[in-house]
Amino acid sequence: MTTEPDSRERILARVRSALAHTADAHNASAAADIERNYLTSHTPDDPAAVLDLLHENLVDYRAVVRRCADTELPGVIAELLGRHAVRSVAVPDGLPAPWLSMAHVEQRHDSFRCRLSPGELDTIDAVVTGCALAIAETGTIVLDTGAGQGRRALTLVPDLHICVVRAPEQVVASVPQAMPRLDPVRPLTWISGPSATSDIELDRVEGVHGPRTLEVVLLTESKASMRQGPLVTGRRFPREA
């Protein structure tokens, strides 16, 4: 009496087939029979609800979140830089010039042809970037080194990261919805709140291997979608990294 192969045997069979570069019809059929009827999202298909969930989860990870309209963005960025007493800011290649038009700080431009050195980055107070995507269910921002985002070091060394997310076009509900929109060959940085770690006694320390402070600006067109009060801070008991 024969029995169906278990999951381990199926996986090993596929690995052997791939390594041998053979077309195993049985394994191909087994792979095709795997049910993939899981939900790709647990969030209603409503852009306003998705944006609210992103806002909530960003705050839960101790990011500071603000919503504004496109015309207000230069003033908001200038206000945030002033609030943190920023004197210098790293500017990635492709960042829209109007974003920093009202900021009275030293702008240090970085591009793949003319990179700031690690020592120079260490002396810069903040960085302002856009993003590739933001994922509502996990409160995650994804950078892919595209225009206005910069290389990975640019967003890991300065102590303050101000990240602009365009809603709704850059906001998705879930990771399964995000994956088809991301290029797997690009260097992806997934950010869920400011850099943080904790020891065995759960003493949280922020800024160990990335920015100590993450400010997120949700760029919306509708005033009605804005929360009352410009700034929202984290909850009393944020998630531990």
C-alpha positions in Angstrom: 0.0 0.0 0.0 1.5 3.3 -1.0 1.1 6.5 0.8 1.3 10.1 -0.3 4.8 11.6 0.4 4.9 13.9 3.4 6.0 17.6 3.2 9.6 16.8 4.0 9.9 14.3 1.1 8.2 16.7 -1.3 10.6 19.5 -0.4 13.7 17.3 -0.7 12.4 15.9 -4.0 12.1 19.4 -5.4 15.6 20.3 -4.2 17.1 17.2 -5.8 15.2 17.9 -9.0 16.4 21.5 -9.1 20.1 20.5 -8.4 20.0 17.9 -11.1 18.4 20.3 -13.6 15.8 17.6 -14.5 12.2 18.1 -15.3 10.5 15.7 -12.9 6.8 15.5 -13.9 5.7 14.0 -10.6 7.3 16.8 -8.6 5.9 19.5 -10.9 2.5 18.0 -10.4 2.9 17.9 -6.7 3.9 21.5 -6.6 0.9 22.4 -8.7 -1.4 20.6 -6.3 -0.3 22.7 -3.3 -3.2 24.8 -2.1 -2.5 28.5 -2.1 -5.9 29.8 -0.9 -4.6 31.7 2.0 -5.7 35.3 2.5 -3.4 37.9 1.0 -4.7 40.6 3.4 -6.6 40.8 6.7 -7.6 44.4 6.0 -10.7 45.8 4.3 -10.2 46.9 0.7 -10.6 50.6 1.7 -7.7 53.0 1.2 -8.7 55.1 4.2 -8.8 52.0 6.5 -5.5 50.8 5.2 -3.9 54.2 5.8 -5.3 54.4 9.3 -3.9 50.9 10.1 -0.5 51.9 8.8 -0.6 55.0 11.0 -1.6 52.9 14.0 1.1 50.3 13.5 3.8 52.9 12.8 2.9 54.5 16.2 2.9 51.1 17.8 6.6 50.7 16.7 7.4 54.1 18.3 7.7 56.0 15.1 6.4 59.6 15.2 3.7 60.1 12.5 2.2 63.1 10.9 -0.1 63.6 8.0 -0.1 66.5 5.6 -1.1 67.6 2.1 1.5 67.9 -0.6 1.6 71.7 -0.5 2.3 71.6 3.2 5.2 69.1 3.0 8.1 71.7 2.8 6.9 73.4 5.9 6.4 70.2 7.8 9.9 68.9 7.0 11.3 72.3 8.1 9.3 72.1 11.3 10.5 68.6 12.1 14.2 69.5 11.4 13.9 72.5 13.7 12.2 70.5 16.4 15.2 68.2 16.5 17.7 71.1 16.3 19.1 69.6 13.1 22.1 71.5 11.6 22.9 69.2 8.7 20.8 66.8 6.6 21.8 64.1 4.1 20.0 64.4 0.8 19.8 61.3 -1.4 20.0 61.6 -5.2 16.6 62.3 -6.7 14.9 63.8 -3.6 12.4 66.4 -4.8 14.1 69.8 -4.3 10.9 71.5 -2.9 10.8 69.1 0.1 13.8 71.0 1.7 13.0 74.4 0.2 12.0 75.9 3.6 14.6 74.1 5.7 17.5 76.4 6.9 20.1 73.6 7.4 23.2 72.5 5.6 22.3 70.1 2.9 24.9 67.3 2.2 24.1 65.6 -1.1 24.9 62.0 -1.6 24.8 60.0 -4.9 26.3 56.8 -6.2 28.9 58.9 -8.1 29.8 61.1 -5.2 29.3 59.4 -1.9 29.6 60.8 1.6 32.2 58.9 3.5 31.3 57.0 6.7 33.0 59.7 8.7 31.1 62.4 7.0 27.8 60.5 7.5 28.6 60.2 11.2 28.7 64.0 11.5 25.3 64.5 9.8 22.3 65.0 12.1 19.5 63.7 9.9 18.4 62.2 6.5 15.2 62.9 4.5 14.0 60.2 2.1 11.0 58.9 0.3 10.3 55.2 0.1 9.3 52.4 -2.2 6.3 51.1 -0.2 4.7 51.1 3.2 2.9 48.0 4.6 0.0 48.7 6.8 -0.5 45.4 8.6 3.1 45.3 9.8 3.8 49.0 10.1 6.8 48.6 7.8 8.4 51.0 5.4 10.5 49.5 2.5 13.3 51.3 0.8 14.8 49.9 -2.4 17.6 52.6 -3.1 15.4 54.2 -5.8 15.2 57.9 -6.5 14.9 60.0 -3.4 15.8 57.0 -1.1 19.6 56.7 -1.3 21.8 53.8 -0.5 21.4 51.8 2.7 24.1 53.5 4.7 22.5 56.9 4.2 19.4 55.8 6.3 21.3 53.8 8.9 24.0 56.2 10.1 22.3 59.6 10.8 20.4 59.6 14.1 17.2 61.0 12.7 15.3 59.6 9.6 12.4 61.6 8.2 10.6 59.4 5.7 7.8 60.6 3.3 5.2 58.1 2.3 2.7 59.0 -0.5 -0.8 57.8 0.2 -2.5 55.9 -1.2 -0.2 54.9 -4.1 2.7 53.8 -1.9 0.6 52.1 0.8 -0.4 48.4 0.6 -2.2 46.4 3.2 0.0 43.3 3.6 3.3 41.7 2.8 1.8 39.4 0.1 0.5 42.5 -1.6 3.9 44.2 -1.3 6.1 41.5 -2.8 4.9 41.7 -6.4 5.6 45.4 -6.4 9.2 45.0 -5.2 12.2 44.1 -7.3 14.0 41.2 -5.6 17.4 42.1 -7.2 17.4 45.5 -5.6 18.8 46.0 -2.1 15.7 46.2 0.1 15.7 47.8 3.6 12.6 46.9 5.7 12.0 49.4 8.5 9.6 48.9 11.4 10.1 51.8 13.7 13.4 53.3 15.0 16.3 51.0 15.4 16.0 49.2 18.8 17.2 46.2 20.7 16.8 44.8 24.2 18.7 42.6 26.6 17.6 39.6 28.5 15.9 41.9 31.1 14.0 43.6 28.3 15.8 47.0 28.8 15.1 48.7 25.4 17.9 50.6 23.8 17.2 52.6 20.6 19.7 53.8 18.0 22.1 50.8 18.2 22.2 49.8 14.6 20.2 52.6 12.9 18.4 55.8 13.5 17.3 56.5 17.1 14.3 58.5 15.8 12.0 57.7 12.9 9.6 60.5 11.7 7.1 59.4 9.1 5.1 61.9 7.1 2.1 60.4 5.4 1.5 62.6 2.3 -2.2 62.8 1.5 -4.3 65.0 -0.8 -7.4 65.0 1.4 -7.7 67.2 4.5 -10.5 65.0 5.7 -8.1 62.1 6.0 -5.8 63.9 8.5 -5.9 63.1 12.2 -6.6 65.8 14.7 -3.3 67.0 16.2 -0.1 67.1 14.1 2.1 64.7 15.9 1.5 61.2 17.4 4.0 59.4 19.5 4.4 55.8 20.5 2.3 53.8 23.0 3.3 53.3 26.6 4.4 49.7 26.0 5.8 49.5 22.4 6.8 46.2 20.8 10.3 45.0 21.6 12.6 44.4 18.7 
